């Protein structure tokens, strides 16, 4: 009887610890969509709104990645505007402004698949200096 109790306790501890590692499908999908957006594969519309006048101030539409800095009340938006061309915008948040981010297209992500992307410029330097001849 004592052995059965010990085995049951051990199994409960094992299942309790491994149960914490399981994630909800929505958490995995959210992470994957965010990763796709940070790789400029998700088309978004970012709209800044003036809360006092109930009107929008401007909007940014494109393959954009966003990052918030709550300490500075700042939104950083980086958009891909061409092959290897990017623009970065710094948007200050105030008590009278807010923003919304809308995903405009379907994202094809999986909770099972993963992808490793190597950026050649981070592995191999773009500019290689060579010296020919000796002194």
C-alpha positions in Angstrom: 0.0 0.0 0.0 2.9 2.3 0.8 4.5 1.7 -2.5 1.3 2.5 -4.4 1.0 5.8 -2.6 4.6 6.7 -3.4 4.1 5.7 -7.1 0.9 7.8 -7.2 2.7 10.8 -5.7 5.6 10.5 -8.1 3.3 10.3 -11.1 1.3 13.3 -9.9 4.5 15.3 -9.6 5.8 14.2 -13.0 2.4 15.0 -14.7 2.2 18.3 -12.8 5.7 19.4 -13.9 5.2 18.3 -17.6 1.7 19.7 -17.7 3.2 23.2 -17.3 5.3 22.7 -20.4 2.2 22.2 -22.6 1.1 25.3 -24.4 -2.3 26.2 -25.8 -2.6 26.1 -29.5 -3.5 29.8 -29.5 -0.2 30.6 -27.7 1.8 28.8 -30.3 -0.1 30.3 -33.2 0.3 33.8 -31.7 4.0 33.3 -31.3 4.3 32.1 -34.9 2.3 34.9 -36.4 4.4 37.5 -34.4 7.6 35.8 -35.7 6.3 36.0 -39.2 5.5 39.7 -38.8 8.9 40.3 -37.4 10.3 38.7 -40.6 8.2 41.1 -42.7 5.9 38.4 -44.0 2.6 39.8 -42.6 0.8 42.8 -44.0 -0.5 45.1 -41.3 -2.3 48.4 -40.9 -1.3 50.5 -38.0 -3.6 53.4 -37.2 -2.9 56.2 -34.7 -6.1 57.7 -33.2 -6.6 61.0 -31.4 -8.9 60.2 -28.5 -9.9 63.8 -27.9 -11.2 64.4 -31.4 -12.1 60.8 -32.2 -10.3 61.1 -35.5 -7.3 59.2 -36.9 -4.0 61.0 -37.2 -2.4 58.7 -39.8 -2.0 55.1 -40.8 0.9 52.9 -41.9 0.1 49.9 -44.2 2.6 47.3 -45.2 4.8 44.5 -44.1 5.7 46.0 -40.7 7.2 44.8 -37.5 6.2 46.7 -34.3 7.9 47.0 -30.9 6.6 48.9 -27.9 8.7 50.6 -25.3 6.4 51.2 -22.4 9.0 53.1 -20.3 9.3 55.8 -23.0 5.7 55.5 -24.2 7.0 54.9 -27.7 6.0 52.6 -30.6 8.7 51.6 -33.1 7.5 50.5 -36.5 9.9 49.0 -39.0 8.5 48.4 -42.5 10.0 46.7 -45.5 9.6 49.0 -48.5 11.6 47.1 -51.1 14.2 44.4 -51.6 16.6 45.0 -48.7 15.1 48.4 -48.0 13.5 49.3 -44.7 12.1 52.4 -43.0 11.9 52.9 -39.2 9.4 55.2 -37.6 9.3 56.3 -33.9 5.8 57.1 -32.7 5.3 58.8 -29.3 2.2 57.7 -27.3 0.4 60.2 -25.1 -2.7 60.2 -22.9 -4.7 61.5 -25.9 -3.5 59.1 -28.5 -3.7 55.4 -29.1 -3.1 53.0 -31.9 -4.5 49.8 -33.4 -2.7 47.1 -35.4 -4.7 45.1 -37.8 -3.4 42.1 -39.7 -4.7 42.4 -43.3 -3.9 38.9 -44.7 -4.1 35.3 -43.6 -0.9 33.9 -42.0 0.0 30.3 -42.8 1.6 29.1 -39.6 1.6 25.7 -38.0 1.8 24.6 -34.4 3.9 21.6 -35.5 6.4 23.0 -38.0 9.3 25.3 -37.3 11.7 27.1 -39.5 15.3 28.2 -39.0 16.3 31.2 -41.1 20.0 31.9 -41.6 20.8 35.4 -42.7 24.0 35.1 -44.7 25.1 38.6 -43.9 25.3 37.7 -40.2 27.4 34.6 -40.9 29.7 35.8 -43.8 30.9 39.4 -43.8 29.7 41.3 -46.8 32.9 43.2 -47.4 36.0 41.1 -47.5 39.3 42.9 -47.8 42.2 41.0 -49.5 45.8 42.0 -49.9 47.7 40.7 -52.9 51.5 40.6 -52.8 53.9 41.0 -50.0 56.3 43.6 -48.7 
